[in-house]
Amino acid sequence: MEEQVDIQQIKPPTYAKGPVGWLRENLFSPWYNAILTCVALLFLYFVFKGLLTWAFTEAEWNVIPANLQLFAIGPYPRDQVYRIWICLYILSVLLGLSAGVWRGIVQRWTIVVGSILLVFLVIPFEIVQREDSHLVSIEFRFNLIWLIFESRRWLLGDVALLIGAFFLGQRITRLRPWILGGWVLSFPIIMFVLHGFGENAVQTSMWGGLLLTLILAVFGIVVSFPLGVFLALCRQSKLPAIKWVSTFYIETVRGVPLITILFMGSVLIPIFIPYFTIDQVLRMMVAITLFSAAYMAENVRGGLQAIPRGQHEAAQAVGLNYVQSMMFIVLPQALRSVIPAIVGQFIALFKDTSLVYIIGLIDLFGVAKSIITNPVWLGRHVEVYIFIALIYFSFCYAMSKASQEIEADLGVGKH
């Protein structure tokens, strides 16, 4: 008879440490870590105690809702604000369709955008006036309340279009080429809608605030990327003339500050093209794009040099010519490896748009400067600067987070 062995089921070991275990291991494990943690906590306590006390008891945040329109669109005429909402509707439809068709990261960020729109839809805006000041008139307060009411109606329609386009994209997947074409045509259409024509045209000198900042940044990002790739490929060319011209341009632009390029674009473009009237906003778009393309070219060139020579030889072995091997083999790998550097350049470009204030354009930073010089809001510069700093941080953090998600989806750093 075989003996029966009592087999006990052993549970797998647990690696969960819990919050107390994590704190003990990471913050209080050696004695010097515990001391550093206590010192850091005391430092944060004294710093944030004063900051939070000022933010909730001393700061006058009514400067933000009272000037919300200026922050958003600058001096853009109030009776033409419907054009901006039309542009937002176009972008919402394209974003919803893209999320429904491609899913993945596009869908996740569409949900984030929709959530932000819903927050703005339900947040209670209140127009506050200081009791010791009568500079804010009743007419101004009435117009501002009317503006908030109208904005909520437009915002509700924007949310409805975003949701409707998302479900439409889920049902009709053959819209992909049309959606891509829509994104390509969206920028010139938006520029046309914002400017208009005839008697109702709104000159670009009336564009400002976050609207102008986003226009300059989006144009610079979209155009400087392919231009930078082209310059990087030209610098890698075996033809001396192409290589020397590209190298001279890249090194020259990278050797001067952006403000110099902006002044040159403002002054020299009308001299070189005297037969066409190019407004200031378009000149700044060209200057920012040309400046960013030089840095983008160096980022892409670094990725190209990181690709092993065997990839080029393997592409030639299967019968691909130079253009095909670059487009389908080498360039995708190079761009994949330099995603952090490319997105870092995009973030720097977005922040550098604030320099157009020196040229005379009223971007987001220019609006802030005009508000704090208003006698009504004297002494409120800290609140205004904190608000625009949060706006810049939000957009830059969103680009950084999107970059991290793209890297995770592509498996950057895992192999």
TORRO-19901 format. One record per residue: residue in one letter; x negated, y negated, z negated of N, C-alpha, C in turn. Coordinates in pm, whole numbers, padded with zeros to 5 digits, always signed. Example, Ala and Ser with C-alpha at 12.3 -4.5 7.8 and 13.67 -1.06 7.14 Angstrom:
! TORRO-19901
A-01319+00569-00780-01230+00450-00780-01320+00330-00780;S-01285+00225-00708-01367+00106-00714-01290-00003-00787;
//
This chain:
! TORRO-19901
M-00084+00119+00000+00000+00000+00000-00089-00126+00000;E-00058-00218+00091-00133-00343+00095-00080-00438-00012;E-00175-00504-00080-00135-00597-00184-00082-00725-00120;Q+00025-00776-00177+00085-00900-00130+00014-01019-00197;V-00030-01111-00116-00102-01228-00167-00006-01346-00172;D+00001-01405-00289+00088-01522-00307+00021-01645-00245;I+00075-01692-00133+00018-01807-00063+00093-01931-00107;Q+00022-02024-00163+00082-02149-00205+00062-02256-00096;Q+00165-02328-00074+00159-02433+00027+00091-02556-00033;I-00019-02596+00026-00095-02710-00024-00061-02832+00062;K-00024-02940-00001+00010-03062+00070-00118-03129+00121;P-00107-03193+00235-00225-03264+00288-00264-03380+00196;P-00392-03412+00192-00435-03522+00105-00379-03655+00153;T-00347-03738+00059-00293-03870+00090-00405-03972+00087;Y-00400-04061+00187-00501-04164+00195-00444-04302+00162;A-00316-04305+00129-00255-04433+00094-00303-04477-00045;K-00354-04599-00053-00410-04647-00178-00313-04737-00254;G-00215-04792-00185-00124-04882-00251-00186-05020-00267;P-00104-05118-00301-00156-05255-00312-00259-05271-00425;V-00236-05203-00538-00330-05215-00649-00465-05154-00612;G-00463-05037-00549-00587-04974-00507-00661-05055-00403;W-00587-05115-00311-00651-05198-00208-00718-05320-00272;L-00648-05385-00366-00706-05500-00433-00831-05462-00512;R-00825-05347-00581-00939-05305-00661-01060-05274-00572;E-01036-05211-00457-01147-05171-00371-01206-05288-00293;N-01120-05380-00246-01167-05486-00157-01201-05617-00228;L-01138-05644-00342-01158-05772-00407-01222-05765-00545;F-01211-05652-00613-01259-05644-00750-01347-05522-00776;S-01402-05461-00669-01476-05337-00692-01611-05360-00761;P-01712-05431-00701-01831-05463-00781-01801-05587-00867;W-01882-05610-00967-01857-05721-01058-01875-05856-00989;Y-01970-05864-00891-01989-05993-00825-01874-06025-00729;N-01810-05921-00671-01691-05944-00589-01576-05998-00673;A-01563-05948-00793-01458-05998-00883-01481-06145-00917;I-01608-06182-00942-01638-06322-00973-01609-06411-00853;L-01652-06367-00733-01625-06446-00613-01475-06460-00586;T-01399-06355-00613-01255-06362-00593-01192-06463-00687;C-01233-06462-00813-01177-06557-00910-01213-06701-00874;V-01338-06722-00831-01379-06857-00790-01299-06903-00669;A-01280-06813-00572-01203-06849-00453-01057-06881-00488;L-00999-06804-00578-00860-06831-00619-00848-06965-00689;L-00944-06998-00774-00941-07129-00840-00955-07242-00738;F-01045-07224-00643-01063-07326-00539-00935-07346-00459;L-00872-07235-00416-00748-07245-00340-00637-07306-00423;Y-00636-07278-00551-00531-07333-00637-00540-07485-00643;F-00661-07537-00668-00675-07682-00680-00654-07751-00546;V-00696-07687-00436-00677-07749-00304-00530-07752-00266;F-00463-07637-00275-00324-07630-00231-00229-07695-00330;K-00269-07707-00457-00182-07775-00552-00162-07920-00513;G-00272-07990-00481-00260-08128-00439-00190-08142-00306;L-00220-08051-00213-00158-08058-00081-00008-08034-00088;L+00033-07932-00161+00176-07901-00171+00250-08009-00250;T+00185-08064-00353+00248-08173-00428+00273-08294-00339;W+00173-08327-00257+00191-08438-00164+00299-08407-00060;A+00299-08285-00006+00391-08251+00103+00536-08253+00056;F+00564-08214-00070+00702-08201-00115+00750-08318-00200;T+00661-08404-00245+00704-08514-00332+00669-08652-00280;E+00558-08665-00208+00512-08797-00166+00529-08823-00017;A+00513-08721+00066+00520-08741+00211+00662-08777+00254;E+00670-08863+00354+00798-08903+00412+00808-08842+00552;W+00871-08727+00558+00878-08652+00683+00988-08700+00777;N+01062-08803+00737+01167-08853+00826+01112-08914+00953;V+00981-08942+00956+00920-08993+01078+00925-08889+01190;I+00930-08761+01155+00931-08656+01258+01065-08646+01329;P+01179-08624+01257+01306-08616+01330+01347-08746+01397;A+01305-08860+01340+01343-08987+01400+01272-09012+01533;N+01158-08947+01554+01081-08965+01677+01066-08835+01755;L+01159-08744+01736+01148-08613+01799+01151-08623+01951;Q+01233-08712+02003+01238-08727+02148+01105-08778+02203;L+01043-08873+02133+00913-08924+02178+00808-08815+02176;F+00806-08733+02071+00712-08623+02067+00733-08527+02182;A+00858-08505+02220+00889-08405+02322+00862-08456+02463;I+00912-08575+02497+00907-08620+02635+00848-08760+02651;G+00807-08824+02543+00748-08956+02554+00848-09060+02601;P+00805-09152+02689+00897-09258+02736+00987-09216+02851;Y+01001-09087+02875+01088-09041+02984+01230-09098+02962;P+01294-09153+03067+01426-09218+03049+01528-09122+02987;R+01604-09175+02891+01699-09090+02820+01813-09045+02911;D+01854-09131+03005+01964-09092+03093+01922-08988+03197;Q+01792-08956+03205+01743-08856+03299+01693-08730+03228;V+01725-08716+03100+01676-08601+03023+01732-08470+03077;Y+01847-08477+03144+01907-08355+03197+01813-08285+03295;R+01722-08357+03358+01626-08294+03450+01532-08200+03374;I+01492-08240+03256+01404-08154+03176+01477-08026+03137;W+01605-08038+03104+01681-07918+03068+01699-07827+03189;I+01714-07885+03309+01722-07803+03430+01592-07724+03448;C+01479-07789+03424+01350-07719+03435+01340-07607+03332;L+01386-07632+03210+01386-07528+03108+01478-07412+03146;Y+01589-07443+03209+01680-07337+03255+01612-07251+03360;I+01538-07313+03453+01468-07237+03555+01367-07142+03491;L+01290-07194+03396+01190-07110+03329+01255-07000+03247;S+01368-07028+03183+01435-06927+03102+01488-06813+03189;V+01543-06847+03305+01591-06743+03396+01476-06655+03443;L+01366-06716+03484+01250-06638+03529+01192-06553+03416;L+01186-06609+03296+01132-06534+03182+01222-06418+03146;G+01354-06440+03145+01446-06331+03114+01441-06220+03217;L+01436-06256+03344+01427-06154+03449+01296-06077+03438;S+01186-06147+03411+01056-06080+03397+01057-05983+03280;A+01118-06023+03169+01123-05935+03053+01207-05811+03081;G+01318-05828+03154+01402-05713+03185+01340-05617+03284;V+01256-05669+03374+01197-05584+03478+01069-05518+03430;W+00979-05595+03368+00846-05542+03334+00837-05488+03191;R+00928-05527+03104+00927-05480+02964+00792-05511+02899;G+00749-05427+02807+00616-05438+02745+00593-05571+02677;I+00474-05627+02702+00434-05750+02636+00521-05868+02678;V+00570-05866+02803+00657-05974+02849+00788-05974+02769;Q+00842-05855+02745+00965-05845+02668+00944-05891+02524;R+00831-05854+02465+00806-05893+02326+00796-06045+02313;W+00727-06109+02406+00713-06254+02397+00842-06326+02436;T+00923-06264+02519+01054-06322+02548+01142-06321+02424;I+01134-06215+02347+01208-06210+02221+01161-06319+02126;V+01029-06344+02123+00976-06450+02038+01029-06586+02082;V+01026-06611+02213+01076-06739+02265+01225-06755+02234;G+01303-06649+02256+01445-06655+02225+01471-06681+02077;S+01391-06621+01991+01407-06644+01847+01378-06789+01811;I+01275-06847+01873+01243-06987+01847+01357-07078+01893;L+01414-07048+02009+01528-07127+02057+01647-07117+01963;L+01671-06998+01910+01782-06982+01815+01756-07059+01686;V+01631-07062+01642+01598-07139+01521+01626-07287+01543;F+01584-07340+01658+01613-07481+01688+01763-07506+01705;L+01836-07402+01744+01979-07418+01763+02053-07430+01630;V+02006-07361+01528+02078-07360+01400+02014-07447+01294;I+01893-07498+01318+01827-07579+01216+01902-07709+01196;P+01926-07749+01073+02003-07872+01048+01916-07997+01057;F+01927-08069+01169+01855-08196+01181+01934-08304+01108;E+01862-08384+01033+01926-08491+00959+01845-08619+00978;I+01913-08727+01010+01847-08855+01030+01846-08929+00898;V+01727-08948+00844+01710-09008+00713+01653-09148+00729;Q+01709-09244+00653+01659-09380+00655+01624-09421+00513;R+01508-09486+00499+01470-09530+00367+01562-09641+00319;E+01595-09638+00190+01689-09735+00135+01633-09876+00135;D+01501-09889+00129+01440-10021+00121+01403-10077+00258;S+01450-10013+00364+01416-10060+00498+01541-10065+00583;H+01558-10177+00653+01674-10194+00742+01629-10210+00887;L+01507-10165+00915+01453-10179+01050+01515-10080+01146;V+01562-09964+01095+01626-09865+01179+01774-09902+01188;S+01818-09947+01303+01953-10000+01317+02055-09890+01324;I+02180-09928+01304+02290-09832+01311+02305-09778+01453;E+02281-09865+01552+02292-09821+01692+02187-09715+01723;F+02068-09735+01673+01963-09636+01695+02000-09503+01631;R+02052-09508+01509+02090-09386+01441+02202-09315+01517;F+02298-09390+01570+02407-09328+01645+02357-09263+01772;N+02267-09331+01843+02212-09274+01966+02133-09148+01938;L+02060-09146+01827+01979-09029+01794+02067-08911+01757;I+02173-08937+01682+02266-08828+01647+02334-08774+01773;W+02369-08864+01864+02429-08819+01990+02330-08735+02070;L+02204-08774+02069+02102-08699+02140+02089-08558+02083;I+02090-08545+01950+02079-08413+01888+02200-08327+01924;F+02319-08386+01925+02439-08310+01961+02431-08260+02104;E+02391-08348+02197+02378-08307+02336+02269-08202+02353;S+02160-08215+02278+02052-08117+02288+02098-07979+02245;R+02183-07973+02145+02233-07842+02100+02318-07776+02209;R+02394-07854+02280+02475-07798+02389+02384-07744+02499;W+02284-07822+02539+02191-07774+02640+02115-07652+02591;L+02079-07652+02463+02002-07542+02407+02084-07414+02403;L+02212-07426+02374+02300-07309+02374+02308-07248+02514;G+02318-07332+02615+02319-07281+02752+02187-07216+02790;D+02076-07270+02738+01945-07212+02766+01934-07072+02707;V+01979-07055+02584+01976-06923+02520+02065-06824+02596;A+02183-06869+02637+02274-06782+02711+02212-06737+02844;L+02146-06830+02915+02082-06793+03041+01967-06695+03018;L+01890-06715+02912+01778-06625+02884+01828-06483+02858;I+01933-06470+02778+01987-06337+02747+02050-06274+02870;G+02127-06354+02946+02190-06301+03066+02089-06256+03170;A+01983-06333+03190+01879-06294+03286+01806-06169+03241;F+01789-06152+03110+01722-06032+03059+01802-05906+03092;F+01930-05908+03067+02012-05791+03097+02026-05769+03247;L+02026-05876+03325+02029-05860+03471+01901-05796+03521;G+01787-05835+03466+01661-05776+03506+01652-05629+03470;Q+01714-05587+03359+01714-05446+03323+01793-05361+03422;R+01897-05418+03480+01984-05341+03569+01933-05342+03713;I+01867-05449+03754+01824-05462+03894+01672-05473+03895;T+01604-05362+03913+01457-05362+03910+01394-05399+04043;R+01470-05403+04149+01413-05437+04279+01391-05587+04297;L+01412-05664+04190+01393-05808+04197+01248-05850+04178;R+01156-05754+04163+01017-05789+04130+00954-05887+04228;P+00958-05861+04360+00895-05958+04451+00961-06095+04446;W+01092-06099+04424+01162-06227+04416+01123-06303+04288;I+01104-06229+04179+01063-06294+04054+00923-06352+04067;L+00831-06275+04128+00696-06326+04149+00697-06450+04238;G+00777-06447+04342+00790-06565+04427+00850-06683+04352;G+00945-06653+04263+01004-06760+04182+00903-06826+04091;W+00813-06745+04029+00710-06803+03944+00614-06889+04025;V+00581-06845+04145+00489-06923+04229+00552-07057+04267;L+00680-07056+04300+00748-07178+04344+00800-07263+04229;S+00796-07209+04107+00857-07281+03995+00787-07413+03966;F+00653-07415+03974+00583-07539+03940+00614-07653+04037;P+00602-07634+04169+00639-07746+04258+00786-07785+04245;I+00874-07688+04221+01015-07722+04203+01035-07805+04077;I+00968-07767+03968+00980-07842+03844+00924-07983+03860;M+00811-07996+03928+00754-08129+03951+00849-08215+04033;F+00914-08155+04132+01009-08230+04214+01131-08272+04132;V+01181-08181+04048+01299-08214+03966+01265-08324+03867;L+01149-08317+03805+01111-08419+03707+01092-08556+03772;H+01036-08557+03893+01008-08685+03959+01130-08739+04031;G+01198-08653+04106+01313-08698+04183+01270-08781+04303;F+01366-08847+04362+01337-08930+04479+01440-09042+04485;G+01408-09143+04565+01501-09254+04582+01505-09346+04460;E+01622-09402+04437+01639-09496+04327+01630-09429+04191;N+01664-09302+04185+01662-09231+04056+01528-09164+04026;A+01426-09195+04104+01296-09133+04082+01237-09181+03950;V+01176-09088+03879+01109-09119+03753+00958-09110+03778;Q+00891-09222+03776+00748-09224+03803+00672-09147+03695;T+00557-09092+03734+00479-09014+03639+00425-09098+03525;S+00422-09230+03541+00380-09316+03430+00479-09312+03314;M+00601-09262+03342+00703-09248+03237+00702-09109+03175;W+00617-09021+03223+00607-08888+03162+00515-08897+03041;G+00546-08821+02939+00461-08827+02821+00497-08720+02720;G+00432-08727+02605+00459-08634+02497+00414-08491+02528;L+00482-08399+02465+00450-08257+02486+00476-08216+02631;L+00570-08280+02696+00598-08250+02837+00474-08271+02923;L+00409-08385+02909+00290-08414+02989+00175-08322+02950;T+00159-08295+02822+00052-08204+02777+00068-08067+02840;L+00189-08013+02840+00213-07881+02898+00193-07881+03049;I+00234-07986+03117+00216-07993+03262+00067-07991+03297;L-00011-08072+03229-00155-08076+03255-00221-07943+03223;A-00182-07883+03110-00245-07757+03069-00207-07643+03162;V-00080-07631+03195-00035-07521+03281-00098-07532+03419;F-00099-07652+03476-00161-07669+03608-00309-07635+03601;G-00378-07684+03499-00520-07655+03488-00548-07508+03471;I-00469-07437+03391-00490-07295+03369-00463-07214+03495;V-00351-07242+03560-00310-07163+03676-00404-07182+03793;V-00451-07304+03816-00533-07332+03933-00681-07305+03906;S-00728-07334+03784-00871-07315+03756-00910-07168+03751;F-00817-07079+03719-00852-06937+03713-00894-06882+03849;P-00811-06889+03955-00858-06837+04084-00975-06916+04141;L-00980-07048+04113-01093-07126+04161-01221-07084+04091;G-01213-07054+03961-01331-07007+03889-01378-06872+03937;V-01284-06782+03968-01321-06651+04023-01390-06668+04157;F-01338-06757+04240-01399-06782+04371-01540-06837+04356;L-01560-06930+04263-01693-06987+04242-01790-06882+04188;A-01741-06793+04101-01827-06686+04049-01871-06591+04159;L-01779-06556+04249-01815-06469+04360-01912-06539+04456;C-01892-06670+04475-01985-06744+04561-02124-06750+04501;R-02131-06763+04369-02263-06767+04306-02332-06632+04310;Q-02255-06524+04321-02313-06391+04333-02343-06354+04478;S-02308-06444+04571-02326-06414+04714-02473-06404+04749;K-02503-06326+04854-02639-06312+04905-02672-06419+05009;L-02571-06497+05049-02596-06606+05143-02651-06727+05067;P-02770-06773+05097-02832-06880+05017-02749-07009+05013;A-02693-07051+05127-02620-07177+05130-02500-07173+05034;I-02422-07065+05043-02305-07053+04955-02347-07045+04809;K-02450-06968+04782-02497-06952+04645-02549-07083+04587;W-02625-07160+04664-02683-07284+04613-02575-07390+04591;V-02480-07400+04683-02373-07499+04666-02290-07467+04542;S-02255-07341+04525-02176-07302+04408-02254-07325+04279;T-02381-07288+04278-02463-07308+04159-02478-07457+04126;F-02500-07539+04227-02513-07683+04205-02384-07741+04145;Y-02270-07700+04198-02143-07752+04146-02122-07709+04001;I-02143-07581+03972-02118-07529+03837-02209-07596+03735;E-02338-07604+03765-02432-07662+03670-02412-07812+03655;T-02372-07879+03760-02349-08024+03752-02229-08054+03663;V-02119-07983+03687-01998-08008+03609-02018-07969+03463;R-02085-07858+03438-02108-07815+03301-02209-07904+03228;G-02279-07987+03302-02379-08075+03239-02326-08211+03199;V-02198-08239+03224-02140-08369+03187-02015-08344+03103;P-01981-08437+03014-01859-08418+02930-01732-08437+03012;L-01623-08383+02958-01494-08390+03029-01448-08534+03047;I-01473-08620+02950-01425-08757+02962-01488-08827+03082;T-01612-08789+03115-01677-08845+03234-01605-08800+03361;I-01568-08673+03366-01494-08622+03482-01359-08691+03494;L-01294-08717+03380-01164-08784+03383-01177-08927+03437;F-01277-08999+03391-01297-09135+03443-01333-09132+03591;M-01414-09035+03631-01449-09024+03773-01326-08992+03857;G-01241-08901+03806-01119-08871+03879-01025-08989+03888;S-01021-09070+03782-00933-09186+03783-00981-09296+03876;V-01114-09307+03893-01169-09417+03971-01208-09375+04113;L-01268-09255+04126-01327-09219+04255-01228-09156+04352;I-01128-09083+04302-01034-09018+04394-00964-09119+04484;P-00913-09234+04433-00853-09332+04526-00954-09389+04626;I-01085-09391+04590-01186-09443+04683-01211-09343+04795;F-01221-09214+04762-01247-09112+04862-01124-09084+04949;I-01005-09103+04893-00882-09079+04970-00801-09208+04969;P-00841-09309+05047-00773-09439+05040-00639-09444+05112;Y-00613-09345+05199-00493-09353+05281-00372-09288+05213;F-00394-09227+05098-00285-09163+05025-00280-09219+04884;T-00160-09239+04836-00141-09288+04700-00129-09168+04607;I-00229-09150+04522-00231-09040+04426-00216-09099+04287;D-00108-09064+04219-00083-09124+04089-00180-09070+03985;Q-00174-09131+03868-00271-09100+03763-00257-08958+03711;V-00135-08908+03697-00115-08773+03644-00176-08669+03738;L-00154-08684+03868-00210-08589+03963-00362-08595+03963;R-00418-08715+03947-00564-08728+03941-00620-08656+03818;M-00549-08666+03706-00595-08597+03586-00582-08445+03601;M-00479-08400+03672-00466-08257+03699-00587-08206+03777;V-00625-08279+03879-00739-08238+03962-00868-08240+03880;A-00888-08343+03799-01011-08355+03721-01022-08243+03618;I-00914-08215+03546-00916-08109+03445-00938-07973+03510;T-00876-07952+03625-00890-07823+03694-01033-07802+03740;L-01093-07903+03802-01230-07889+03851-01329-07868+03736;F-01305-07933+03623-01393-07917+03508-01380-07776+03450;S-01257-07729+03433-01237-07597+03373-01282-07485+03466;A-01273-07506+03597-01312-07401+03691-01461-07368+03680;A-01544-07468+03650-01688-07442+03637-01716-07350+03519;Y-01652-07374+03406-01670-07287+03289-01608-07149+03314;M-01495-07147+03383-01432-07019+03415-01522-06935+03505;A-01592-07000+03597-01681-06928+03687-01792-06858+03610;E-01847-06923+03509-01953-06860+03430-01901-06744+03348;N-01778-06756+03295-01719-06644+03222-01699-06523+03312;V-01648-06547+03432-01624-06438+03526-01757-06379+03573;R-01857-06464+03595-01988-06414+03639-02050-06323+03534;G-02030-06356+03407-02078-06267+03302-02013-06130+03309;G-01883-06128+03339-01815-05999+03355-01864-05922+03476;L-01892-05992+03586-01942-05926+03706-02080-05864+03682;Q-02163-05932+03607-02297-05879+03580-02293-05761+03484;A-02186-05750+03407-02176-05638+03313-02132-05508+03380;I-02087-05514+03505-02043-05393+03575-02165-05317+03625;P-02177-05189+03595-02295-05112+03640-02304-05106+03792;R-02427-05094+03840-02450-05086+03985-02385-04963+04045;G-02367-04861+03966-02304-04739+04017-02162-04760+04064;Q-02091-04857+04006-01955-04885+04052-01954-04938+04194;H-02049-05025+04226-02060-05076+04363-02095-04962+04460;E-02188-04879+04419-02230-04770+04507-02118-04668+04525;A-02041-04641+04419-01929-04548+04432-01822-04602+04525;A-01797-04733+04518-01699-04793+04609-01745-04783+04754;Q-01874-04805+04778-01926-04791+04913-01923-04646+04961;A-01941-04553+04867-01943-04411+04906-01807-04363+04953;V-01699-04420+04902-01566-04378+04946-01517-04459+05065;G-01602-04544+05122-01567-04614+05244-01510-04752+05227;L-01519-04811+05109-01465-04946+05088-01568-05049+05128;N-01521-05156+05193-01612-05264+05227-01630-05357+05107;Y-01703-05467+05126-01735-05555+05014-01610-05617+04953;V-01521-05665+05038-01400-05730+04988-01312-05630+04913;Q-01294-05513+04969-01211-05411+04905-01271-05364+04772;S-01402-05344+04769-01464-05299+04644-01455-05406+04536;M-01467-05533+04574-01454-05640+04476-01311-05653+04426;M-01214-05645+04516-01074-05666+04479-01018-05551+04396;F-01056-05429+04427-00991-05313+04366-01078-05237+04266;I-01209-05259+04267-01297-05182+04178-01371-05272+04080;V-01448-05366+04132-01540-05443+04047-01468-05554+03972;L-01395-05637+04045-01334-05755+03982-01234-05719+03871;P-01145-05620+03888-01056-05585+03776-01131-05545+03650;Q-01239-05468+03664-01317-05430+03546-01387-05551+03484;A-01436-05640+03568-01505-05759+03517-01409-05849+03440;L-01291-05873+03495-01193-05957+03427-01146-05893+03297;R-01133-05762+03298-01089-05691+03178-01189-05708+03065;S-01316-05712+03097-01419-05720+02993-01437-05861+02938;V-01390-05963+03009-01410-06102+02963-01277-06170+02931;I-01176-06092+02896-01047-06152+02859-01061-06248+02741;P-01134-06214+02633-01146-06311+02524-01210-06443+02567;A-01313-06437+02650-01378-06561+02695-01285-06643+02784;I-01207-06576+02869-01115-06648+02958-01006-06717+02876;V-00947-06646+02782-00842-06706+02700-00899-06817+02612;G-01023-06799+02564-01087-06907+02489-01102-07033+02572;Q-01131-07017+02701-01139-07132+02790-01002-07195+02810;F-00898-07114+02819-00762-07167+02831-00723-07249+02707;I-00759-07198+02590-00728-07269+02466-00803-07402+02461;A-00930-07400+02499-01007-07524+02501-00948-07624+02600;L-00902-07575+02715-00841-07664+02814-00714-07728+02759;F-00633-07649+02689-00508-07702+02633-00538-07814+02533;K-00639-07796+02450-00672-07900+02352-00739-08020+02417;D-00815-07996+02523-00886-08106+02589-00792-08200+02664;T-00668-08158+02688-00574-08248+02754-00547-08374+02673;S-00578-08371+02543-00556-08490+02459-00648-08605+02500;L-00755-08577+02576-00846-08682+02619-00785-08775+02723;V-00676-08735+02787-00615-08823+02888-00557-08948+02823;Y-00542-08948+02691-00496-09068+02622-00595-09183+02645;I-00724-09152+02656-00824-09256+02678-00807-09318+02816;I-00757-09240+02912-00737-09291+03048-00612-09378+03057;G-00522-09367+02961-00401-09448+02962-00272-09369+02971;L-00279-09235+02976-00159-09154+02979-00109-09129+02837;I+00021-09120+02822+00082-09105+02690+00118-08959+02670;D+00019-08878+02639+00045-08738+02610+00090-08724+02465;L+00084-08602+02411+00129-08579+02274+00049-08663+02175;F-00083-08668+02192-00166-08748+02104-00139-08897+02124;G-00116-08939+02247-00084-09078+02273+00047-09120+02209;V+00146-09032+02209+00273-09061+02142+00251-09078+01993;A+00167-08991+01935+00138-09002+01792+00075-09137+01760;K-00019-09181+01844-00083-09311+01820+00016-09425+01831;S+00109-09416+01926+00208-09523+01941+00307-09526+01824;I+00338-09411+01767+00433-09406+01656+00372-09467+01530;I+00247-09434+01501+00188-09484+01377+00156-09632+01385;T+00155-09691+01505+00137-09836+01517+00269-09910+01511;N+00381-09838+01510+00513-09899+01497+00529-09952+01355;P+00571-10078+01337+00586-10132+01200+00682-10052+01113;V+00778-09983+01174+00872-09903+01095+00802-09789+01024;W+00697-09734+01086+00633-09613+01033+00489-09638+00991;L+00459-09757+00947+00325-09785+00899+00294-09700+00775;G+00175-09641+00774+00135-09558+00663+00176-09414+00673;R+00244-09376+00781+00290-09239+00798+00200-09162+00895;H+00074-09203+00909-00015-09140+01006-00051-08998+00967;V-00059-08969+00837-00095-08833+00795+00015-08735+00835;E+00139-08772+00811+00250-08683+00849+00254-08659+00999;V+00231-08765+01078+00235-08752+01224+00121-08663+01273;Y+00001-08684+01221-00113-08603+01265-00098-08457+01225;I-00042-08432+01108-00019-08293+01066+00081-08227+01159;F+00183-08301+01199+00286-08244+01287+00228-08207+01424;I+00152-08298+01485+00097-08264+01617-00012-08158+01604;A-00082-08154+01490-00180-08047+01470-00111-07911+01464;L+00006-07905+01402+00082-07779+01399+00129-07740+01538;I+00164-07837+01620+00206-07807+01758+00089-07748+01837;Y-00027-07812+01829-00145-07760+01899-00181-07621+01846;F-00176-07604+01715-00210-07474+01658-00113-07366+01704;S+00016-07399+01711+00115-07299+01751+00089-07248+01892;F+00063-07338+01985+00038-07296+02123-00095-07221+02136;C-00197-07269+02067-00327-07201+02075-00321-07063+02011;Y-00251-07052+01898-00240-06921+01834-00157-06825+01920;A-00054-06878+01987+00026-06793+02075-00059-06739+02190;M-00144-06821+02249-00232-06772+02355-00331-06670+02302;S-00385-06695+02184-00479-06599+02125-00411-06466+02094;K-00290-06472+02040-00217-06349+02008-00180-06273+02135;A-00138-06344+02239-00107-06278+02366-00232-06212+02423;S-00348-06277+02409-00473-06217+02455-00502-06087+02382;Q-00482-06085+02252-00507-05964+02174-00414-05850+02217;E-00288-05883+02247-00195-05779+02291-00231-05727+02429;I-00276-05815+02518-00319-05770+02650-00441-05679+02637;E-00535-05716+02550-00653-05632+02529-00613-05496+02474;A-00516-05494+02383-00472-05366+02326-00405-05280+02432;D-00323-05340+02518-00256-05264+02624-00357-05210+02725;L-00463-05286+02753-00563-05243+02851-00672-05156+02788;G-00670-05143+02656-00769-05059+02589-00907-05120+02586;V-00916-05253+02580-01046-05320+02574-01111-05291+02439;G-01236-05245+02440-01309-05216+02319-01290-05075+02265;K-01206-04995+02330-01180-04859+02283-01270-04757+02352;H-01332-04795+02461-01415-04700+02534-01555-04756+02547;
//
